[in-house]
């Protein structure tokens, strides 16, 4: 039976993986081959009409390229790498994607399942290495797990606050033949809530503080872009007449020529927004994480102002700067 016929009853783990990637609307993969991921590369040959593979010189180049692809296309970046040193070479880019909220799925080959834990050639415990810098990671040792796990990987990577996911697939699972029942994208995981429930009482509290402000100031970040909330941000700014400044990743959320756009914040930013930060009586932070490049010394940062923080990630609230009103939720909904 032809391996290229992915709809056949029997297929390999590698073919099931590539079918999943195609079904997730990905058209480009960045990677560097090696022995532990070679079955996937062999299967990729039969998908040349659907998937374009960019061969890099180093795995770190692959993961950074996937980040750029994700940002430019709005899709999820996909990376292929082999086990051991191939996988560990992805770490810098994965950490970058985690901090900058970029959706990527890293597919890493692994040694045969029966060799796990034996310090086999090019075996590395990539799950424990990447646990602190991924939204989720998982090791597949049975091909039958591939459709469900890959569906979860793409859903987790791009939903809520986006970020990197790593899937480690043993070589036997890539080669294993199993009964393939097709691919179903994931839209819900019981233990995972991508977006907090927006609570009206916090919206009302924020509105009251803004309405009473004499010198309010808005600072916005990438959360506005990721939430597709550019229109809502501009409506708020124009309705209220509040000047606004951006973090480097929030730059495209408001046209730079807009009369209320006062420039970029922080040590690499413009003078005016940094002055306004220290003069405002209400500081409205939207989809930004109060990075140290923006705040400088926290013990002196905007001490005169009441802080209102809009963010989808509850862990960012009060992490660096104490808030007067916290508004959890997707920026498009909360704005």
Secondary structure as UniProt FT lines:
FT   TURN            3..4
FT   TURN            6..7
FT   STRAND          10..12
FT   HELIX           13..23
FT   TURN            24..25
FT   STRAND          28..31
FT   HELIX           35..37
FT   HELIX           38..44
FT   HELIX           45..47
FT   TURN            48..50
FT   STRAND          52..55
FT   HELIX           59..73
FT   STRAND          77..81
FT   HELIX           85..88
FT   TURN            89..90
FT   HELIX           91..99
FT   TURN            100..101
FT   STRAND          104..110
FT   HELIX           113..115
FT   TURN            116..119
FT   TURN            121..122
FT   HELIX           126..130
FT   HELIX           131..133
FT   STRAND          136..140
FT   HELIX           143..145
FT   HELIX           146..158
FT   STRAND          164..170
FT   HELIX           171..175
FT   STRAND          177..179
FT   TURN            190..191
FT   HELIX           200..212
FT   STRAND          216..220
FT   HELIX           222..226
FT   TURN            227..228
FT   HELIX           230..240
FT   STRAND          244..246
FT   HELIX           248..253
FT   TURN            256..257
FT   TURN            259..260
FT   STRAND          261..264
FT   TURN            267..268
FT   HELIX           271..277
FT   TURN            278..279
FT   STRAND          282..286
FT   HELIX           292..295
FT   HELIX           298..300
FT   TURN            303..304
FT   STRAND          306..311
FT   HELIX           314..316
FT   TURN            317..319
FT   STRAND          325..328
FT   HELIX           331..334
//
